[in-house]
Amino acid sequence: MRSLYTRVLLVTIYAIAISSFLGFYCSNLYYNWDIKKHYDEKLYRIAEDIRSYVQQYPETLSDYLDSAASMGYQIYLLGSEGSESLHGGDFKAFDLSADAKASVLGGGEYHGVAESENHFFKISYFDNRLSNTVGLPVMAAGETYALFMRSDTRLNFQELEIFFSLMFALTVLLSIPYFLLSTRYLVEPITRLTEATKRIASGNFDISLPTMRKDEIGQLASHYEKMARKLESSDRAKREFVANVSHEIQSPLASIQGFADSLLEENLPADDIRRYASIIGQESRQLAELSRQLLLLSSLENASEVVNKRSFALQPQLRRSLQLLEWQLSEKEIAVHMRVPASLLVVGDEVLLMQVWSNLLSNAVKHIPEGRSIEIVAAKEHGFCSVAISDTGDGIDDESLPFIFDRFFRGDQARQRGEGSTGLGLSIVRRIVLLHGGTIEVESKVGEGTTFRVRIPNE
């Protein structure tokens, strides 16, 4: 299997070769289409100048043609009597037809450069054939001649040929190490990404990538590092979740097992039997509540398409939530002040939002001392239904405030477990609010109280 390094190198060389071929093909196509006829016209004008001079000074015919040939031309002179003379470099092929020769001797013109056959893989400009010339009749010393000429490309381009050959050879030789280095520069970050992928797959999220680059590879590396951090955070959260669930289940199970074993003792007093049975029942209910909330949280994680939204009045739902807590409110003598307009409507899943208000109000009742108060204020704000639930409890300290929505988080572990708290209520509340496209915020000051503010889109 070819490596990416080899593939990039081969693709680069292939692209250069193809582009060079296409460049040559298009240039040659343009030469045959346009330049060739202009070159033919230029040669013919020079031949006319030579004819004009020779006809004016016929005695200098041979010497003048030699002089013109030394300036970079190949000249073939054919006399009407059959004489032939060559001035300048020799032709590779004397393939001029007899008809063309006779035509020029008869006073016609020959435009072999413009009329030459198109070869798209060969430049006809360099084709050293007698047919690739221009021809015209010349009168000198009472005799008619046919003069054919073309540029001597070997003489004109000999130095340039060496120059371009050397330039091409050096370009190839110097480009090879450049291709190797540049390809390695391109492929190295991909190789590092591959190694990082293997490390992530093995559970090692501590990776370092070239994020300082400003190109697409740098952006990919930056996003890759962010992904690794999120995967690490998710993996850590899963491990903590499993550990927390195991801990939450282990504690009541240990209590149930211990007190169940105690009930098997003989001659156990009736009061102890009732107390042990009561504790077993309490711990069983705690396990049942934990199981119910775990199932609810799990279902909410994939419930983005199961939210049945409809418009309904908010005030009656809040009153029902308070009615469920009526005996706890009375027992702790907590006053409730509610300012919710009867006409205020909220758009959402009625069952899920009932869970939100019930959890928030239940937390408020559990966590504030006796004789305090709870205030519920709701209003319509810029397309949102805003509900604020405030209490006058002891508040939440600054260290705990950022973590209150985390699963299984409890500010006071021992006290809240004894009160039947699972530490999942606020996680469930936040998930329900997010499913509705809303937000939930909390403000708290130690000694003054806590306010939860929920905003649900009214559309």
C-alpha positions in Angstrom: 0.0 0.0 0.0 1.4 3.4 -1.0 1.9 5.9 1.8 0.4 9.4 1.7 3.9 10.8 1.2 4.4 8.7 -2.0 0.9 9.6 -3.2 1.4 13.4 -2.8 4.8 13.2 -4.5 3.5 11.2 -7.5 0.5 13.5 -7.8 2.7 16.5 -7.8 5.0 15.1 -10.5 2.0 13.9 -12.5 0.4 17.4 -12.3 3.6 19.0 -13.5 3.9 16.6 -16.4 0.3 16.9 -17.5 0.3 20.7 -17.2 3.6 20.9 -19.2 2.1 18.7 -21.9 -1.1 20.7 -22.0 0.9 24.0 -22.1 3.0 22.7 -25.0 -0.1 21.4 -26.8 -2.0 24.7 -26.4 1.1 26.8 -27.4 1.6 24.7 -30.5 -2.0 24.9 -31.3 -1.8 28.7 -31.2 1.3 28.7 -33.4 -0.4 26.7 -36.1 -3.6 28.7 -35.8 -2.2 32.3 -35.8 1.6 32.8 -35.6 2.6 30.5 -38.5 0.9 32.7 -41.1 2.5 35.9 -39.7 5.9 34.2 -39.7 5.3 33.2 -43.4 4.5 36.8 -44.3 7.6 38.1 -42.5 9.9 35.6 -44.3 8.3 36.5 -47.7 8.9 40.3 -47.1 12.6 39.5 -46.4 12.8 37.4 -49.5 11.3 40.3 -51.5 14.0 42.6 -50.2 16.6 40.1 -51.2 15.0 39.8 -54.7 14.9 43.6 -55.1 18.6 43.9 -54.3 19.7 41.0 -56.5 17.7 42.2 -59.5 19.3 45.6 -59.1 22.8 44.2 -58.7 22.7 40.8 -60.5 26.4 40.4 -60.5 26.4 40.1 -56.7 23.8 37.2 -56.7 25.9 34.5 -55.2 27.9 36.7 -52.8 24.8 38.5 -51.5 22.9 35.2 -50.9 25.9 33.9 -48.9 25.9 37.1 -46.9 22.1 36.8 -46.3 22.6 33.1 -45.2 25.3 34.1 -42.7 22.6 36.4 -41.1 20.6 33.3 -40.1 18.8 32.0 -43.2 18.9 28.9 -45.3 18.5 29.6 -49.1 17.9 27.3 -52.0 18.3 28.8 -55.5 17.0 26.9 -58.5 17.7 28.2 -62.0 15.4 27.8 -65.0 18.2 25.9 -66.7 18.2 23.3 -63.9 21.1 24.8 -61.9 21.0 24.5 -58.1 22.8 26.3 -55.3 22.6 26.1 -51.5 23.5 29.0 -49.3 23.7 28.6 -45.5 22.9 25.4 -43.6 21.9 22.2 -45.4 18.3 21.1 -45.5 17.4 17.8 -43.7 15.0 16.9 -46.5 14.7 18.1 -50.1 11.1 17.3 -50.3 9.8 20.2 -52.4 7.5 19.0 -55.1 8.3 19.6 -58.8 5.0 21.4 -59.2 6.0 23.9 -56.6 9.3 24.5 -58.2 7.7 24.9 -61.6 5.1 27.3 -60.2 7.7 29.7 -58.8 9.8 29.5 -61.9 6.7 30.5 -63.8 6.2 33.6 -61.7 4.1 32.2 -58.9 4.6 32.4 -55.1 5.2 29.6 -52.6 4.1 29.8 -49.0 5.2 26.4 -47.6 5.5 27.8 -44.0 1.9 28.9 -43.8 0.6 25.9 -45.7 2.6 23.3 -43.8 0.8 20.4 -42.2 -0.2 20.9 -38.6 1.5 18.7 -36.1 0.2 19.2 -32.7 3.0 17.2 -31.1 5.8 18.8 -33.1 6.6 22.5 -33.7 6.7 23.0 -37.5 8.8 26.1 -37.0 11.9 23.9 -36.4 11.1 21.5 -39.2 14.2 21.7 -41.4 12.7 20.7 -44.7 12.8 22.4 -48.1 9.0 22.3 -48.2 8.9 24.4 -45.0 10.0 27.6 -46.9 8.7 30.5 -48.8 9.5 30.9 -52.5 9.4 33.6 -55.1 10.8 34.2 -58.7 14.0 36.2 -59.1 15.3 37.7 -62.5 19.1 38.1 -62.6 21.3 38.5 -65.7 18.5 37.6 -68.0 17.8 34.3 -66.3 14.8 33.3 -64.1 15.5 31.8 -60.7 13.3 30.3 -58.0 14.5 31.4 -54.5 13.3 29.4 -51.5 14.3 30.4 -48.0 13.6 29.8 -44.3 15.2 30.8 -41.0 18.2 28.7 -40.0 16.9 27.7 -36.5 20.0 25.8 -35.7 22.1 29.0 -36.1 19.6 31.3 -34.4 18.8 29.0 -31.5 22.0 27.1 -30.9 23.0 29.1 -27.8 19.4 29.3 -26.6 19.1 25.5 -27.1 22.0 25.0 -24.8 20.6 27.5 -22.3 17.1 25.9 -22.3 18.5 22.4 -22.1 20.7 23.3 -19.2 17.8 25.2 -17.5 15.5 22.2 -17.9 18.1 19.8 -16.6 18.8 22.0 -13.5 15.1 22.5 -12.9 14.5 18.8 -12.8 17.5 18.1 -10.6 16.7 20.9 -8.2 13.0 20.3 -8.1 13.4 16.7 -6.9 14.7 17.5 -3.4 12.3 20.4 -3.2 9.4 18.1 -4.0 10.7 15.6 -1.4 10.9 18.3 1.3 7.7 20.1 0.5 5.8 16.8 0.4 7.2 15.8 3.7 6.2 19.2 5.1 2.6 18.6 3.8 2.3 15.0 5.0 4.0 15.3 8.4 1.0 16.9 10.1 -1.3 14.2 8.7 1.1 11.6 10.1 1.0 13.3 13.5 -2.8 13.3 13.3 -2.7 9.6 12.5 -0.5 8.9 15.6 -2.9 11.1 17.7 -5.8 9.0 16.5 -4.1 5.8 17.6 -3.4 7.4 21.0 -7.0 8.5 21.4 -8.2 5.1 20.4 -6.1 3.6 23.2 -7.6 6.0 25.7 -4.7 8.5 25.9 -6.1 12.0 25.2 -2.9 13.9 25.9 -1.9 14.9 22.4 0.0 17.8 20.9 -0.6 18.9 17.3 0.7 21.8 15.1 -2.1 24.2 15.8 0.0 27.3 15.1 -0.3 26.8 11.3 -2.7 29.2 9.6 -3.7 26.9 6.8 -6.4 24.2 6.7 -4.1 21.6 8.3 -3.6 24.0 11.3 -7.4 24.5 11.6 -7.9 20.7 11.4 -5.3 20.2 14.1 -6.9 22.8 16.3 -10.4 21.2 15.9 -8.8 17.8 16.5 -7.4 19.0 19.8 -10.7 20.4 20.8 -12.4 17.1 19.9 -9.8 15.2 22.0 -10.5 17.5 25.0 -14.2 16.9 24.6 -13.7 13.2 24.3 -11.6 13.2 27.4 -14.2 15.2 29.2 -17.0 12.9 28.0 -15.0 9.8 29.0 -14.2 11.3 32.4 -17.9 12.2 32.8 -19.0 8.6 31.9 -16.5 7.1 34.4 -17.7 9.5 37.1 -21.3 8.7 36.3 -20.7 5.0 36.6 -18.8 5.5 39.8 -21.6 7.7 41.2 -24.4 5.3 40.2 -22.5 2.5 41.8 -22.0 4.5 45.0 -25.6 5.6 45.1 -26.8 2.0 44.7 -24.3 0.5 47.0 -25.1 2.6 50.0 -28.9 1.7 50.2 -28.2 -1.9 49.2 -25.7 -2.3 52.1 -28.3 -0.8 54.5 -31.0 -3.1 53.2 -28.8 -6.2 53.4 -27.6 -5.3 56.9 -31.0 -4.7 58.4 -32.5 -7.7 56.5 -29.9 -9.9 58.2 -30.7 -8.3 61.5 -34.4 -9.2 61.1 -33.4 -12.9 60.9 -32.1 -12.8 64.5 -34.2 -14.6 67.0 -35.9 -12.8 69.9 -35.6 -9.4 68.2 -37.7 -6.8 70.0 -40.8 -5.6 68.2 -39.6 -2.0 68.2 -36.3 -3.0 66.5 -38.3 -5.0 63.9 -40.4 -2.0 63.0 -37.4 0.3 62.9 -35.4 -2.1 60.7 -38.4 -2.6 58.4 -38.9 1.1 58.2 -35.3 1.7 57.2 -35.5 -1.1 54.6 -38.6 0.5 53.2 -37.0 4.0 53.1 -33.9 2.7 51.4 -36.0 0.7 48.9 -38.0 3.8 48.0 -34.7 5.7 47.6 -33.5 3.0 45.2 -36.8 3.2 43.3 -36.6 7.0 43.0 -33.0 6.8 41.9 -33.9 4.2 39.2 -36.9 6.3 38.1 -34.8 9.4 37.7 -32.0 7.6 35.9 -34.5 6.2 33.4 -36.0 9.7 33.0 -32.6 11.3 32.5 -31.6 8.6 30.0 -34.8 9.1 28.0 -34.4 12.9 28.0 -30.9 12.5 26.5 -32.5 11.2 23.3 -35.9 13.0 23.5 -35.2 15.9 21.2 -38.0 14.7 18.8 -40.4 13.5 21.5 -41.2 16.9 23.0 -44.9 17.5 22.5 -45.2 21.2 22.5 -48.5 23.0 22.9 -49.7 26.3 24.3 -51.2 26.2 27.8 -51.8 28.5 30.8 -48.8 28.6 33.2 -50.5 29.7 36.4 -52.7 26.6 36.9 -49.6 24.3 36.4 -47.6 26.2 39.0 -50.6 25.9 41.4 -50.7 22.2 40.9 -47.0 21.9 41.7 -47.5 23.8 44.9 -50.5 21.6 45.9 -48.2 18.5 45.6 -46.0 20.1 48.3 -48.8 21.5 50.4 -48.1 19.3 53.5 -44.3 20.0 53.4 -45.1 23.8 53.1 -47.4 23.6 56.1 -45.0 21.4 58.2 -42.2 23.9 57.7 -44.5 27.0 57.8 -43.2 28.3 54.5 -45.0 31.2 52.9 -45.4 31.3 49.1 -45.9 34.5 47.1 -46.9 34.0 43.5 -47.2 36.7 40.9 -48.1 35.0 37.7 -50.7 36.6 35.3 -53.7 34.3 34.6 -53.4 35.1 30.9 -49.7 34.1 30.6 -49.3 31.2 28.2 -46.2 29.0 27.8 -45.4 26.8 24.8 -43.9 23.5 25.7 -44.5 19.9 26.8 -46.9 20.1 29.7 -45.7 16.9 31.4 -42.0 17.8 31.2 -42.4 21.4 32.3 -44.4 20.1 35.3 -41.3 18.2 36.2 -39.3 21.4 36.0 -41.5 23.4 38.4 -41.9 20.4 40.8 -38.2 19.8 41.1 -37.3 23.5 41.6 -40.0 24.0 44.2 -39.2 20.7 45.9 -35.6 21.7 46.2 -36.5 25.1 47.6 -38.8 23.6 50.3 -36.1 21.0 51.3 -33.2 23.4 51.5 -34.7 26.4 53.4 -35.2 26.6 57.1 -38.6 26.7 58.7 -40.5 30.0 58.6 -38.9 31.3 55.4 -40.6 32.1 52.1 -40.7 31.3 48.4 -41.6 33.7 45.6 -42.7 32.8 42.1 -42.7 35.5 39.5 -43.5 34.9 35.8 -43.8 37.3 32.9 -43.5 37.5 29.1 -40.1 38.9 27.9 -39.1 39.4 24.3 -40.7 36.3 22.9 -39.9 34.2 26.0 -41.8 33.1 29.1 -39.6 33.9 32.1 -40.2 32.2 35.4 -38.2 33.1 38.5 -38.4 30.9 41.7 -36.7 32.6 44.6 -36.3 31.5 48.2 -35.0 33.2 51.4 -32.9 30.2 52.5 -29.2 30.1 53.4 -28.0 30.3 49.8 -25.3 28.3 47.9 -21.6 29.0 48.4 -19.5 30.2 45.5 -17.5 26.9 45.3 -20.6 24.8 44.9 -22.6 27.1 42.6 -20.9 26.1 39.2 -21.6 22.4 39.9 -25.2 22.3 41.0 -26.4 21.1 37.6 -23.9 18.2 37.5 -25.3 14.7 38.0 -25.2 13.4 41.6 -23.9 16.7 42.9 -25.0 17.6 46.5 -23.9 20.6 48.5 -24.3 18.6 51.7 -23.8 15.0 50.9 -24.9 13.4 54.2 -27.9 15.6 54.9 -29.3 15.5 51.4 -29.0 11.7 51.1 -30.9 11.4 54.3 -33.6 13.6 52.9 -34.0 11.2 49.9 -32.2 13.4 47.4 -30.6 11.6 44.4 -28.6 14.5 43.1 -30.2 14.2 39.7 -33.1 16.6 40.0 -31.4 19.7 38.7 -29.7 17.7 35.9 -33.1 16.7 34.7 -34.4 20.2 35.0 -31.6 21.6 32.8 -32.0 18.9 30.2 -35.8 19.6 29.9 -35.2 23.3 29.6 -32.6 22.7 26.9 -34.9 20.4 25.0 -37.4 23.3 24.8 -34.6 25.6 23.5 -34.6 27.6 26.7 -32.1 28.7 29.3 -31.8 28.3 33.1 -29.7 30.5 35.3 -29.1 30.5 39.0 -28.1 33.4 41.4 -27.3 32.8 45.0 -25.8 34.7 48.0 -25.0 32.9 51.2 -27.3 34.0 53.9 -29.8 35.7 51.5 -31.2 33.0 49.3 -31.3 31.5 45.8 -33.1 32.4 42.6 -33.6 30.0 39.6 -34.6 31.8 36.4 -36.1 29.7 33.6 -36.7 31.2 30.1 -38.8 29.2 27.6 -39.4 30.4 24.0 -43.0 31.3 23.4 -43.2 30.0 19.9 
